[in-house]
Amino acid sequence: MASSEKVPRICKNGHQYYKSSDCNTCPTCEKANRPDNGFLSLLSAPARRALLHRDITTLEQLSAYSEKEILSLHGIGPSSIPKLKAALSASGLAFRQ
């Protein structure tokens, strides 16, 4: 198996970072953008980006989707679903059936 070489990059904010994949997400910017509270703060960065890409920023918006639809989003994995279900349940909501 060939090893991937990390390539230096600079984001639009001037942060230098190294990546071996084609992902252009700056780790420094991503850490600064992580919410301190709310259901999005419970998720990994890829899962959070997947929801934000669909403009899902509230639990009410999330409840309009089925679990299957959310799982189909790139970046959402099986470990995200229990966290999302718990957040929905705490607000008296659930995934659409």
Long-range contacts (C-beta under 8 A, 24 or more apart in sequence): 25-49, 39-83, 39-84, 39-87, 39-88, 42-83, 42-84, 42-87, 43-80, 43-83, 43-84, 44-75, 44-77, 44-79, 44-80, 46-74, 46-75, 46-76, 47-75, 47-76, 47-77, 47-80, 49-75, 50-74, 50-75, 50-76, 51-76, 59-87, 59-88, 59-91, 59-93, 60-93, 62-87, 62-88, 62-93, 62-95, 63-88, 63-93, 63-94, 63-95, 63-96, 64-96, 65-95, 65-96, 66-95, 66-96, 66-97, 67-95, 69-96, 70-95
